[in-house]
Amino acid sequence: MSVQHVRIAHLAVATGQGRLVAVGLGSCVVVTLYDRARRIGGMAHILLPDPQLARDGSNPARFATTAVPLLRDAVVAAGARGPFEAKLVGGAALFGSLLGSGGQQMGERNIAAARRALVALGIPIAASETGGASGRTAEFEVATGALEVRSVRGGSRVL
């Protein structure tokens, strides 16, 4: 089985027995797309909601608004046709003291932007584990579509 580690602001696609792994999810959000019939899946490790929040917007995999359509295009290029299902992980509130009580957390903004991008593409969200106050690791088993989420505070859940 091939394992691909999906770093921040990157995406990857796997088929058959592949596994996609994202480690160290704090306010970042992972979006997975899956074509169950063809066993083709992809994962995007999203850092920010949109390019307006960055000095350099040249990497479309960095932003929810551009990474989600890019991920859909990548799984289609690998042979997927849909229907697709999406899963979301991450978006924790790790830096609350930096914002005070008035601002929306970056994790919340990432979650909302990813959801809007999926809705715009007509892709349903099959499951999610988002928000909270602890980091996570996500491991996507492409053969089954299972997404295992482990929390740094302990515990594991399969979506």
N, C-alpha and C positions, 0 to 999 in steps of 0.2 A: 504494500500500500504506500502510495506517495503522500507525503505530508508537506504542505506549503504553509509557511508562516506569512501571514498578511500583516505587514507593518502599517503604522499610521500613515494615512494619506496614500494608500495603495489598495489595489483590488486584485483578485485572482479568481480563476475558474478551474474547476476540476471535474472529471468524469469518472464513472465507474466506482472504483474502490478508493478514490482520492479523499484526503482529509484537509480541510482548511482551518487554520488556527490563528486566532488573534489573542495576544497576551497583553495585559496591562490596560484594560479598558477602564478609564475613569469617566471623564465627561464625554469622551469619544463614543460614537455609536457604531456598532457593526450592523450592517444590513446583509442578509443572505437572500438570494433568489434561488429557486429550485424548480426544475422541470422533472417531476416525479417519473413520468413515463419514460423519459430518456436517460434518467439518472445523471443529469448535468446540473451542477450548482456553482454559484459564485458568492464571493464575500467581498464587501467593501468596508474598510476601516476608516471611518469618517471623522475628521478633526473639528470642522466648523460647519455651521449651517449654510453659509453662502460666501462667495468671493468678496463681497463688500466689507467683510470683517478682517481681511488680510491685506498686507502690503503687496504681496505677490500672489496673484490669482492664476498663475500659469499651470498649476497642477489640478486638473478637474477632479481627480480622485480624492482630493482633500476636502471637498465641500458636498454636503448632502444634495443640494440643488442640481449639481452636475454629476456627482458620483453615481447616483441611483440610475439615471438614464444610461450612463456609460457602462455600468454593470449589466444592465439589461442587454445592451448591444453586445457586450462581451460573451454572455451566455448564449445569445442567438448565434453569434459567430462560431461558437463551439458546437453548434448543432441543435440547440434547444429551440422549441417552437411554442412552448406553453401548452396548457395554461401554467402560469407561474404562481408560486406562493412565496411570500416573504416572511422573514422573522427578524425581529429587532432585539438587540442586546446593548446595554450600556446606558450612557447618559446620566451617570451618577452626579450628585451634588457634592463635589469634594472641596470646593473653594468658596464656601458660603461666606466666610469672614472677609473675603476680599471685596465682595459686592455690597456688604451691609444688608439692610432689610428691603431696599427699594428695587433692586434689579432682578431680572429673571436669570436664573442659572444658565450657564452655557450648555450643560447637559440637557436641560429642558428645551432649549432652543434647538439643539441638534436633533432631539427626538421629534419635535414638531416639524422641522424641515424635512426630515426623512419620511415621516408619515405623509406630508403634503406631496412630496415627489412620487411616492408610491401611488397615491390616489390619482395624481395627474396621469400616470401610466396605466391606470386601471388594474393594478396588481394588489390583490387582497393580502392583508397581514394575517397569517395563520396563528402566530404566537409572538409574545414579546416578554422580555424581562428587562424593564427599564426603570430609571430613576434610582431612588435610594441614596445611600451615603457610603457605599463601599465599591471598590474596584472589582473587576471580573475578568475571567478568561473564557473565551468562546471557542468550542471545537465542533466543526460542522462535518459530519459523516455523509459524504455524498451518496454512498450506496443506499442509505436508508432515509436520508433527509433529516436525521436526528441532529439537533443542535444542543450539545451539552454546555451548560453554563456553570462555572465554578466561581464562587465568591471568595475574596481574600479573607473574609471573616469566617470561612468554613462553609461547608455544605455545597451541594451540587444539585442541579435540576436539569432534566432533559426536556427540551421543547419539541 
